[in-house]
Amino acid sequence: MQTAVLTEAGCTPLLLKDNDIIEYQHSVVDYYETGRYNTYANLFLRGYQNTIDVLLGRSPAQLEAQKRAEELIRMKL
């Protein structure tokens, strides 16, 4: 359903990693039981960043190198 809604709205659909599926299921249940959507929102943001990285061809090794470089820069500030 989510993919269809995003696609119909002209947005790129969310690509979750395999290990995010359980968290997705828990976040949906949490929303229906409590009305809280913050768990889902955080998962969506991480998942959408992953989607962008995949579509741009950024490999996990490239992303890790970028993260280390950013940490080094912060340490020097």
C-alpha distances in whole Angstrom, upper triangle without the diagonal:
4,5,5,6,9,10,11,12,14,14,14,10,11,13,14,17,18,20,17,15,17,17,13,14,17,15,13,15,18,16,16,19,21,19,20,17,19,19,15,16,19,17,14,18,19,16,16,20,19,17,20,23,21,21,25,26,27,28,28,32,32,30,32,35,34,33,37,38,37,38,41,41,41,43,46,45
4,5,5,6,9,10,11,13,11,11,8,8,11,12,15,17,18,15,14,16,15,12,13,16,14,12,15,17,15,15,19,20,18,18,15,17,16,12,13,16,13,11,14,16,13,13,16,16,14,17,20,19,18,22,23,24,25,26,29,29,27,29,32,30,30,33,35,33,34,38,38,37,40,42,41
4,6,5,6,8,10,11,9,8,5,7,9,11,15,16,18,16,14,17,17,14,15,18,17,15,18,20,18,19,23,24,21,21,18,20,19,15,15,17,15,12,15,16,13,12,16,15,12,15,18,16,16,19,21,22,23,24,28,27,25,28,31,29,29,33,34,32,34,37,37,37,40,42,41
4,6,5,6,8,10,10,10,8,10,13,15,18,20,22,19,18,21,20,17,18,21,19,17,20,22,20,20,24,25,23,23,20,22,21,18,18,20,18,15,18,19,16,15,19,19,16,18,21,19,18,22,24,25,27,28,31,31,29,32,34,33,33,36,37,36,38,41,41,40,43,45,44
4,6,5,6,9,9,10,8,11,14,16,19,21,23,20,19,21,20,17,18,21,18,16,19,21,18,19,23,23,20,21,18,20,20,16,16,19,17,14,17,19,16,15,18,19,16,18,21,20,19,22,25,26,28,28,32,31,29,32,34,32,32,36,37,35,37,40,40,39,42,44,43
4,6,5,6,5,6,6,8,12,14,18,20,22,19,18,21,20,16,18,21,18,17,21,22,19,20,24,24,21,21,18,19,19,15,15,17,16,12,14,16,14,12,15,16,13,14,18,17,16,19,21,22,25,25,29,28,26,29,31,29,29,33,33,32,34,37,36,36,39,41,40
4,5,5,5,6,6,10,12,15,19,21,23,21,20,23,22,19,21,24,22,20,24,25,23,24,27,28,25,25,21,23,23,19,18,20,19,15,17,19,16,14,17,17,14,15,18,17,15,18,21,22,25,26,29,28,27,30,32,30,30,34,35,33,35,38,38,38,41,43,42
4,5,7,10,10,13,16,19,22,24,26,24,23,26,25,21,23,26,23,21,25,26,23,24,28,28,25,25,22,24,24,21,20,23,21,18,19,22,19,17,20,21,17,18,22,21,19,22,24,26,28,30,33,32,30,33,35,33,34,37,38,36,39,42,41,40,44,45,44
4,6,9,10,13,16,19,23,25,27,24,23,26,25,21,23,25,23,21,25,26,23,24,27,27,24,24,21,22,23,20,18,21,20,16,18,20,18,15,18,20,17,17,21,21,19,21,24,25,28,29,32,31,29,32,34,32,32,36,36,34,36,39,38,38,41,43,42
4,7,9,12,15,19,22,25,27,24,24,27,26,22,25,27,25,23,27,28,25,26,30,30,27,26,23,24,25,21,20,22,21,17,18,20,18,15,17,18,15,15,19,18,16,18,21,23,26,27,30,29,27,30,32,30,30,34,34,32,35,38,37,37,40,42,40
4,6,9,12,15,19,21,23,20,21,24,23,19,22,24,22,21,25,25,23,25,28,28,25,24,20,21,21,18,16,18,17,13,14,16,14,11,13,15,12,12,15,15,13,16,18,20,23,24,27,25,24,27,29,26,27,31,31,29,32,34,34,33,37,38,37
4,7,9,12,16,18,20,18,18,22,21,18,21,23,21,20,24,25,23,25,28,28,26,25,21,21,21,18,16,17,16,12,13,14,12,9,11,12,8,9,12,12,10,13,15,17,19,20,24,22,21,24,26,24,25,28,29,27,30,33,32,32,35,37,36
4,6,10,13,16,18,15,15,19,18,15,17,20,18,17,21,22,20,22,25,26,23,22,19,19,19,15,15,16,14,11,12,13,10,8,11,11,8,10,13,12,11,14,16,18,19,20,24,23,21,24,27,25,25,29,30,28,30,33,33,33,36,38,37
4,6,10,13,14,12,12,15,14,12,15,17,15,15,19,20,18,20,23,24,22,20,17,17,16,12,12,13,10,8,9,10,6,6,9,9,6,9,12,11,11,14,16,16,18,18,22,21,19,21,24,23,22,26,27,26,28,31,31,30,33,35,35
4,7,9,12,10,10,14,14,12,15,17,16,16,20,21,20,22,25,25,24,22,19,19,17,14,14,14,11,9,11,10,6,7,9,7,5,9,10,9,10,13,14,14,15,15,19,19,17,19,22,21,21,25,26,25,27,30,30,30,33,35,35
4,6,8,6,7,11,10,9,12,14,13,14,17,18,18,20,23,23,22,20,17,17,14,12,13,12,9,8,10,9,5,8,10,8,8,11,12,11,13,16,16,15,16,15,19,19,17,19,22,21,21,24,26,25,26,29,30,29,32,34,34
4,5,5,7,10,10,10,13,15,15,16,19,20,21,23,24,25,25,23,20,19,16,14,16,14,11,11,13,10,7,10,11,8,9,13,12,11,14,16,15,15,14,12,16,17,15,17,20,20,19,22,24,24,25,28,29,29,31,33,34
4,5,6,8,10,10,12,14,15,16,18,20,21,22,24,25,25,23,21,20,17,16,18,16,13,14,16,13,11,14,15,12,13,16,16,14,17,19,18,18,16,15,18,20,18,19,23,23,22,25,27,27,27,30,32,31,33,36,37
4,6,7,8,9,11,12,14,16,17,18,20,22,23,24,24,22,20,19,15,15,17,15,11,14,15,12,11,15,15,12,14,18,17,16,19,21,20,19,17,15,18,20,18,18,22,22,21,23,26,26,26,29,30,30,31,34,35
4,6,5,6,9,10,10,12,14,15,16,18,20,21,20,18,16,15,12,11,13,11,8,10,12,10,8,12,13,11,13,16,16,15,18,20,20,19,18,16,20,21,18,19,23,23,21,24,26,25,25,29,30,29,31,34,34
4,5,5,6,9,10,11,12,14,15,17,18,20,20,18,16,16,13,11,14,14,10,11,14,13,11,14,16,14,14,18,18,17,20,22,22,22,21,19,23,24,22,23,26,26,25,27,30,29,29,33,34,33,35,38,38
4,5,5,6,9,10,11,12,14,16,16,18,19,17,16,16,12,12,15,14,11,13,16,14,13,17,18,17,18,21,21,21,23,26,25,24,23,21,25,26,24,24,28,28,26,28,31,30,30,33,35,34,35,38,39
4,5,5,6,9,10,10,12,14,15,16,16,14,13,12,8,8,11,10,8,11,13,12,11,15,16,15,17,20,20,20,22,25,25,24,23,21,24,25,22,23,26,26,24,27,29,28,27,31,32,31,32,36,36
4,5,5,6,9,10,11,13,14,15,15,13,11,12,9,7,10,10,7,9,12,11,10,13,15,14,15,18,19,19,21,24,24,23,23,22,25,26,23,24,28,27,25,28,31,29,29,33,34,32,34,37,37
4,5,5,6,9,10,11,12,14,14,14,12,14,11,9,13,13,11,12,16,15,14,17,19,18,19,22,23,22,24,27,27,27,26,25,28,29,27,27,31,31,29,32,34,33,33,36,37,36,38,41,40
4,5,5,6,9,10,10,12,13,12,11,12,9,9,12,13,11,13,16,16,15,18,20,19,21,24,24,24,26,29,29,28,28,26,29,30,27,28,31,31,28,31,34,32,32,35,36,35,36,40,39
4,5,5,6,9,10,10,10,9,7,8,6,5,9,10,8,10,13,13,13,16,18,18,19,22,23,23,25,27,28,27,27,25,29,29,26,27,30,29,27,30,32,30,30,34,35,33,35,38,37
4,5,5,6,9,10,10,9,8,10,9,7,10,12,11,11,15,16,15,17,20,20,20,23,24,24,26,28,29,29,29,27,31,32,28,30,33,32,30,33,35,33,33,37,38,36,38,41,40
4,5,5,6,8,9,10,10,12,10,10,13,15,14,15,18,19,18,20,23,23,23,26,28,27,29,32,33,32,32,30,34,34,31,32,36,35,33,35,38,36,36,39,40,38,40,43,43
4,6,5,6,7,7,8,10,8,9,12,13,13,14,17,18,18,20,23,23,24,26,28,28,30,32,33,32,32,30,33,34,31,31,35,34,31,34,37,34,34,38,38,36,38,41,40
4,5,5,5,5,5,9,8,8,10,13,13,13,16,18,18,19,22,23,23,25,27,28,29,31,33,32,32,31,34,34,31,32,35,34,32,35,37,34,34,38,38,36,39,42,40
4,6,6,8,9,12,12,11,14,16,16,16,19,21,20,22,25,25,25,28,30,30,31,34,35,35,35,34,37,37,34,35,39,37,35,38,40,38,38,42,42,40,42,45,44
4,6,8,10,13,13,13,16,18,18,19,22,23,23,24,27,27,28,31,32,33,34,36,38,37,37,35,39,39,36,36,40,39,36,39,41,39,39,43,43,41,43,46,45
4,5,9,11,11,12,14,16,17,18,20,22,22,24,26,27,28,30,32,33,34,36,38,36,37,35,38,39,35,36,39,38,35,38,40,37,37,41,41,38,40,44,42
4,6,9,11,11,12,15,16,16,18,21,21,22,24,26,26,28,30,31,32,34,36,35,36,34,37,37,34,35,38,36,34,37,39,36,36,40,40,37,40,43,41
4,6,8,9,10,12,13,14,16,18,18,20,22,23,24,26,28,29,30,32,34,32,33,31,34,34,31,32,35,33,31,34,36,33,33,36,36,34,36,39,37
4,6,5,6,9,10,10,12,14,15,16,18,20,20,22,24,25,26,28,30,29,30,28,31,31,28,29,32,30,28,31,33,30,30,34,34,32,34,37,36
4,5,5,6,9,10,11,12,14,15,17,18,20,21,23,24,26,27,29,27,28,26,29,29,25,26,29,27,25,28,30,27,27,31,31,28,31,33,32
4,5,5,6,9,10,11,12,14,16,17,18,20,21,23,24,26,27,26,26,24,27,27,24,24,28,26,24,27,29,26,26,30,30,28,30,33,32
4,5,5,6,9,10,10,12,14,15,16,18,20,20,22,24,25,24,25,23,27,27,23,25,28,26,24,27,29,27,27,31,31,29,32,35,34
4,5,5,6,9,10,10,12,14,15,16,18,20,21,22,24,23,24,23,26,26,22,24,27,24,23,26,27,25,25,29,29,27,30,32,31
4,5,5,6,8,10,11,12,14,16,17,18,20,21,23,21,22,20,23,23,19,20,23,22,19,23,24,22,22,26,26,24,26,29,28
4,5,5,6,8,10,10,12,14,15,16,18,20,21,20,20,18,22,22,18,20,23,21,19,23,25,23,23,27,27,26,28,31,30
4,6,5,6,8,10,10,12,14,15,16,18,20,19,20,19,22,22,19,21,24,22,20,24,25,23,24,28,28,27,29,32,31
4,5,5,6,9,10,11,12,14,15,17,18,17,18,17,21,20,16,18,21,19,17,21,22,20,21,25,24,23,26,28,27
4,6,5,6,9,10,11,12,14,15,17,15,16,14,17,17,14,15,18,17,15,18,20,18,19,23,23,22,24,27,27
4,5,5,6,9,10,10,12,14,15,14,15,14,18,17,15,17,20,18,17,21,22,21,22,25,26,25,28,30,30
4,5,5,6,9,10,10,12,14,14,15,15,19,18,15,17,20,18,18,21,22,21,22,26,25,25,28,30,29
4,5,5,6,9,10,11,12,11,13,12,16,14,11,14,16,14,14,18,19,17,19,22,22,21,24,27,26
4,5,5,6,9,10,10,9,10,10,13,13,10,13,16,14,14,18,19,18,20,23,23,23,26,28,28
4,5,5,6,9,10,10,12,12,16,15,13,16,19,17,17,21,22,21,23,26,26,26,29,31,31
4,5,5,6,9,9,11,13,15,14,12,15,17,15,16,20,20,19,22,24,24,24,27,29,29
4,6,5,6,5,8,9,12,10,9,12,14,12,13,17,17,17,19,22,22,22,25,27,27
4,5,5,6,7,9,12,12,11,14,16,15,16,19,20,20,22,25,25,26,28,30,31
4,5,8,10,13,15,14,13,17,18,17,19,22,22,22,25,27,27,28,30,32,32
4,6,9,12,14,12,12,15,16,15,17,20,19,19,22,24,24,25,28,29,29
4,6,10,11,10,10,14,15,14,16,19,19,20,22,24,24,26,28,29,30
4,7,8,6,7,10,11,10,13,15,15,16,19,20,21,22,25,26,27
4,5,5,6,9,10,11,12,14,15,17,19,20,21,23,25,26,27
4,5,5,6,9,10,10,12,14,15,16,18,20,21,23,25,26
4,5,5,6,9,10,11,12,14,15,17,18,20,21,23,25
4,5,5,6,9,10,11,12,14,15,17,18,20,21,23
4,5,5,6,9,10,11,12,14,15,17,19,20,21
4,5,5,6,9,10,11,12,14,15,17,19,20
4,5,5,6,9,10,11,12,14,15,17,19
4,5,5,6,9,10,11,12,14,16,17
4,5,5,6,9,10,11,12,15,16
4,5,5,6,9,10,11,13,15
4,5,5,6,9,10,11,13
4,5,5,6,9,10,11
4,5,5,6,9,10
4,5,5,6,9
4,5,5,7
4,5,5
4,6
4
